[in-house]
Amino acid sequence: MSLTTDELPRLASPSSIAELSELIARAHAEHRTVTVFGGGTAFDDHPPVSTPVLLIDLTSIAEAADPRGGTIRAGTGSRISALTRFAAQSDLELLGDLPADRIEAGATLGGMIATAATGPRSLRRPRLAETVESVTVVGADGTIARTSHGLHRDLGGRDLPGLVTGSWGTRAIIAEAEIRLTERPAAQRFVWIPGTEAAADLLIARRVPDAVVIERPPGSLAATVVLIEGETDEVEAEMGHLVDRNPGATPCGEPEWWGRRARLAATIGVSVAPSFIPTLIDAVARLETTIGYPLQLRGSATGTFELGIGAPESEPGVATRVALEHLRSFGLHVIAARLIHAPAPVWNEVDAWGPQPGRSGLREIKKLVDPRGILAPGRGIAGI
């Protein structure tokens, strides 16, 4: 690949960071828009945007170094499933927990970081964003940077991994990352507890579980599923303690939905204070009756949920708009709700984002690192 190529390709698959840099530099010089992708497992998690002039497949940048010092360094296009197998050879696993359905669908390291993906085991583990030790990125003008200062001189005090995590490729393109690993647990056990009353107490228990997930299937009562992992003796003892202290609690196998997102016709991301969870569950039950479509609520007892809406193909927009408006009627100080997954037409039928108090700050950073707006236009939080 060369900067002297007569015409910029519509689709490119660079095999190195240097080739990726050349492509971006060329697009920047020609004021061409660019979007990158890996496994493509989050393409539907944003409104449709105009087709970029240059679409870059990053899956060929996938070289991974042997785990050492508790970390692994890999190219942005490395499949998470491959990294998991690689780390397992040393009896290690990724420290950050990630969505199982995206892993199975071929999600890549760069995609998981760019979307700030997270799984259910976040009570005793840091989120993926907090396990990123370092990154190599390619800026909007093709600059290869390993520090925020290298990306832009006015960002010298910012943490580069934090700057690009969750940015959806709108600030810089993640080309390589080093993430932390941890020892694989010797045992994992699940406990099913009816209702949600125990969830709040589990968050402040003497031994906080590794995950406390609330699941409310469509038309059904909510229940709490707890994960305990660690040394076998410790796990068995803690499981017995949970069963003894919580009426109706029963040991169970891993639920088939564990670690998977609540994906129906449309999905709303909901954040509430843990104390407000019972009110949220009651609101979902009433809303399900009102709109007449199945609703599925799933999330952590810390207050981060996904609400799946099982509306028919002919009316997903109507049901989604009603659900968003009802949830937001409680006020932003109580509930934050935004659309995170839907068919293309729905994004234009609803207020997908709702109030975004920090929007001006996001715009300032975007203008600083990508003044021409060539990187992933229309993506990112609130389309920034």
C-alpha positions in Angstrom: 0.0 0.0 0.0 1.3 3.5 -0.8 0.3 7.1 -0.4 0.8 7.5 -4.1 -2.1 5.1 -5.0 -4.3 6.8 -7.6 -7.6 6.3 -5.8 -8.4 5.7 -2.2 -10.1 2.2 -1.9 -13.6 1.9 -0.6 -12.7 -1.1 1.6 -9.2 -1.8 2.9 -7.7 -4.4 5.2 -4.3 -3.2 6.4 -2.0 -5.8 7.8 0.1 -3.5 9.9 -0.1 -0.3 12.0 2.0 1.5 9.4 -0.4 0.6 6.6 -3.3 1.7 8.7 -1.5 5.0 9.4 -1.0 5.5 5.6 -4.6 4.9 4.9 -5.8 7.4 7.5 -3.3 10.0 6.5 -4.5 9.8 2.9 -8.1 10.0 3.9 -7.4 13.0 6.1 -5.5 14.8 3.3 -8.5 14.2 0.9 -11.2 15.0 3.5 -12.6 11.5 3.3 -14.7 10.0 6.1 -13.5 6.7 7.7 -15.1 4.0 9.7 -13.3 0.9 11.1 -14.7 -2.4 12.1 -13.5 -5.7 13.6 -16.1 -8.4 14.4 -19.0 -6.0 13.6 -20.9 -7.1 16.8 -22.0 -3.6 17.7 -22.9 -2.1 14.3 -26.6 -2.1 15.3 -25.9 -0.3 18.6 -25.9 3.2 16.9 -28.2 5.0 14.5 -27.5 4.4 10.8 -25.0 6.9 9.3 -24.0 7.9 5.8 -21.7 5.4 4.2 -18.1 6.4 4.8 -15.8 6.9 1.9 -13.3 4.5 3.4 -14.3 1.4 5.4 -11.4 -0.4 7.1 -11.4 -4.0 8.3 -8.9 -4.3 11.2 -9.0 -8.1 11.6 -5.7 -8.5 9.8 -3.9 -6.5 12.6 -4.1 -9.4 15.0 -0.7 -10.4 16.2 -0.5 -11.3 19.9 2.5 -11.5 22.1 3.0 -14.2 24.7 1.4 -13.3 28.1 4.0 -12.0 30.5 4.0 -10.0 33.7 0.2 -10.4 34.0 -0.6 -8.7 30.7 -1.0 -9.5 27.0 -0.4 -7.2 24.1 -2.3 -7.8 20.9 -3.4 -6.1 17.7 -6.8 -4.4 17.5 -8.2 -7.1 15.2 -7.4 -10.0 17.6 -10.6 -12.0 18.3 -11.4 -12.1 22.0 -12.1 -15.8 21.7 -8.5 -16.3 20.4 -7.0 -14.2 23.1 -9.0 -16.2 25.7 -7.6 -19.5 24.3 -4.1 -18.0 24.2 -4.2 -16.9 27.8 -5.7 -20.2 28.9 -2.5 -21.9 27.8 -0.8 -20.2 30.8 -3.9 -20.8 33.0 -4.8 -17.2 32.8 -7.9 -15.3 31.5 -8.8 -11.7 30.7 -9.3 -9.7 33.9 -12.1 -7.6 32.4 -15.4 -9.5 31.9 -17.0 -9.2 28.5 -20.4 -10.1 26.8 -20.5 -13.7 25.9 -22.7 -13.2 22.9 -20.3 -10.7 21.3 -17.4 -13.0 22.0 -19.2 -15.9 20.3 -20.0 -13.7 17.3 -16.3 -12.8 16.8 -15.8 -9.5 18.7 -12.3 -8.1 18.6 -10.1 -6.5 21.2 -10.3 -3.1 19.6 -14.0 -3.3 19.2 -14.5 -4.2 22.9 -12.4 -1.4 24.1 -13.9 1.2 21.7 -17.4 0.3 22.8 -16.5 0.0 26.5 -18.0 -3.5 26.6 -18.7 -5.1 29.9 -20.0 -8.4 31.2 -21.8 -9.3 34.5 -18.7 -10.0 36.6 -18.0 -6.4 37.5 -18.5 -6.5 41.3 -15.1 -7.9 42.1 -13.4 -7.2 38.8 -12.5 -3.9 37.1 -14.3 -3.1 33.8 -12.3 -3.7 30.6 -11.5 0.0 30.4 -9.7 -0.2 33.7 -7.6 -3.2 32.6 -6.1 -1.4 29.6 -2.5 -0.8 30.5 -1.5 1.0 27.3 -2.7 1.5 23.7 -1.3 2.4 20.3 -3.6 4.5 18.3 -3.7 6.2 14.9 -5.1 9.7 15.0 -7.3 11.4 12.5 -4.3 12.7 10.5 -2.6 9.4 10.5 -0.3 10.1 13.4 0.7 7.0 15.4 0.6 7.8 19.1 1.2 5.9 22.3 0.4 8.8 24.6 -2.3 11.5 24.7 0.4 14.1 24.0 1.4 12.2 20.9 -2.2 12.4 19.7 -2.5 16.1 20.4 -0.2 18.5 22.3 -3.1 19.9 24.4 -3.9 16.5 25.8 -0.7 16.0 27.7 -2.4 15.4 31.0 -5.0 13.0 29.7 -4.9 9.2 30.0 -4.8 7.8 26.4 -6.5 4.5 27.2 -9.3 6.4 28.9 -9.6 8.9 26.1 -10.3 6.2 23.4 -12.2 3.6 25.5 -15.9 4.0 24.8 -15.2 6.5 22.0 -16.6 4.2 19.2 -13.6 5.1 17.0 -14.5 8.8 16.9 -11.4 10.2 18.5 -8.7 7.8 17.3 -8.4 4.3 15.9 -7.1 1.8 18.4 -4.4 -0.2 16.7 -2.9 -2.2 19.5 -3.5 -2.6 23.2 -2.0 -4.2 26.3 -4.5 -5.5 28.8 -4.3 -7.2 32.2 -4.8 -10.9 32.8 -5.7 -12.8 36.0 -5.6 -16.4 37.1 -8.5 -18.5 36.1 -10.8 -19.4 39.0 -10.6 -23.0 40.2 -14.4 -23.1 40.6 -17.6 -21.3 39.6 -21.0 -21.8 41.2 -24.4 -20.2 40.6 -27.2 -19.6 43.0 -30.8 -18.7 42.0 -32.7 -16.6 44.5 -36.4 -15.8 43.9 -37.3 -12.1 43.8 -34.8 -9.2 44.1 -35.0 -8.4 47.8 -31.6 -10.1 48.5 -29.8 -8.2 45.8 -29.0 -5.0 47.7 -27.8 -6.9 50.8 -25.4 -9.0 48.6 -23.7 -5.8 47.4 -22.5 -5.1 51.0 -22.1 -8.7 52.2 -19.0 -9.8 54.0 -18.0 -11.5 50.8 -19.4 -9.7 47.8 -20.3 -12.2 45.1 -18.5 -12.0 41.7 -21.8 -11.1 40.0 -25.4 -10.4 41.1 -27.7 -10.3 38.1 -31.4 -9.5 38.1 -33.4 -11.2 35.3 -37.0 -10.4 34.6 -38.2 -12.5 31.7 -41.2 -11.2 29.7 -44.4 -11.6 31.6 -42.6 -13.2 34.6 -41.4 -12.3 38.1 -37.9 -11.1 38.5 -35.2 -13.3 40.2 -31.6 -12.9 41.3 -28.8 -15.1 40.0 -25.5 -14.9 42.0 -22.1 -16.1 40.8 -19.4 -17.1 43.2 -15.9 -18.0 41.9 -12.5 -18.7 43.4 -10.9 -21.6 45.2 -13.1 -24.7 45.3 -13.5 -24.9 49.1 -14.2 -21.2 49.5 -16.8 -21.3 46.7 -18.6 -24.3 48.1 -18.7 -22.7 51.6 -20.0 -19.4 50.3 -22.6 -21.1 48.2 -23.9 -22.9 51.3 -24.0 -19.6 53.2 -26.1 -18.0 50.5 -28.6 -20.9 50.3 -28.9 -20.9 54.1 -29.5 -17.2 54.4 -31.9 -16.6 51.5 -35.3 -18.4 51.5 -35.9 -20.3 48.3 -32.3 -20.0 47.2 -31.2 -22.9 45.1 -27.8 -23.9 43.5 -28.2 -23.9 39.7 -26.1 -24.3 36.6 -25.0 -21.3 34.4 -28.2 -19.8 32.9 -28.3 -19.9 29.1 -28.7 -16.2 29.0 -25.7 -15.5 31.3 -23.4 -12.8 30.0 -25.6 -12.1 27.0 -27.3 -8.8 26.2 -31.1 -8.4 26.3 -31.6 -8.2 22.6 -35.2 -8.2 21.4 -36.6 -5.9 18.6 -35.1 -2.9 20.4 -33.1 -2.5 23.6 -32.9 0.5 26.0 -30.0 1.0 28.3 -31.2 2.0 31.8 -29.1 3.2 34.8 -30.6 3.6 38.2 -29.5 3.8 41.8 -29.6 0.3 43.4 -32.3 1.5 45.9 -34.5 2.3 42.9 -34.4 -1.2 41.3 -37.7 -2.4 42.9 -39.5 0.7 41.5 -37.9 0.1 38.1 -39.1 -3.6 38.1 -42.7 -2.4 39.0 -42.6 0.2 36.3 -41.5 -2.4 33.7 -44.4 -4.7 34.7 -46.9 -1.9 34.4 -45.4 -0.7 31.1 -45.6 -4.3 29.7 -49.3 -4.4 30.5 -49.9 -0.9 29.0 -48.2 -1.4 25.6 -49.1 -5.1 25.3 -45.6 -6.2 24.2 -43.2 -8.4 26.1 -40.5 -6.7 28.0 -37.3 -8.3 29.2 -35.2 -6.6 31.9 -31.7 -7.8 32.7 -28.8 -6.3 34.5 -26.5 -5.9 37.5 -27.8 -5.2 41.0 -25.5 -2.2 40.9 -28.2 -0.6 38.7 -27.1 -1.0 35.1 -29.8 -2.7 33.0 -30.9 -3.5 29.5 -34.6 -3.4 28.7 -35.5 -5.5 25.7 -38.7 -4.7 23.8 -40.4 -7.5 22.0 -42.5 -5.3 19.7 -43.5 -6.7 16.2 -41.6 -5.5 13.2 -44.5 -3.2 12.2 -44.4 -1.2 15.5 -41.0 -1.2 17.2 -40.7 2.5 17.1 -44.0 3.2 18.8 -43.2 0.8 21.7 -39.7 2.1 22.0 -40.8 5.7 22.2 -43.5 4.9 24.8 -40.9 3.0 26.9 -38.3 5.8 26.7 -40.8 8.5 27.6 -42.2 6.5 30.5 -38.8 5.8 32.0 -37.6 9.4 31.5 -40.7 10.7 33.3 -39.1 9.7 36.6 -36.4 12.4 36.0 -32.7 12.2 35.0 -31.7 12.3 38.7 -33.5 8.9 39.1 -33.3 7.2 35.8 -31.0 7.6 32.7 -32.4 5.8 29.7 -31.1 5.7 26.1 -31.6 3.6 23.1 -28.7 1.2 22.5 -30.0 -1.2 19.9 -32.8 -1.0 17.3 -33.7 -1.5 13.6 -32.4 1.5 11.5 -35.8 3.3 11.2 -36.4 3.4 14.9 -33.5 5.7 15.6 -35.2 8.4 13.6 -38.5 7.9 15.3 -37.5 8.5 18.9 -35.3 10.7 21.0 -32.6 8.0 21.3 -30.2 9.8 23.6 -32.2 11.9 25.9 -30.5 14.5 28.1 -26.7 14.5 27.8 -25.2 16.9 30.4 -21.7 16.4 29.2 -22.3 16.8 25.5 -20.4 20.1 25.1 -17.2 18.5 26.7 -17.4 15.6 24.3 -17.7 18.0 21.3 -14.7 19.9 22.5 -12.5 16.8 22.6 -13.8 15.7 19.2 -13.0 19.0 17.7 -9.5 18.9 19.2 -8.5 15.4 17.9 -10.5 15.3 14.7 -11.3 18.8 13.6 -12.3 17.7 10.1 -14.7 15.1 11.5 -13.5 12.3 9.3 -13.5 9.5 12.0 -16.7 7.5 12.4 -19.1 10.4 11.8 -22.4 10.0 13.5 -21.2 7.4 16.0 -20.2 7.8 19.6 -22.4 8.9 22.4 -25.1 11.2 21.1 -23.6 10.9 17.7 -20.5 12.8 18.6 
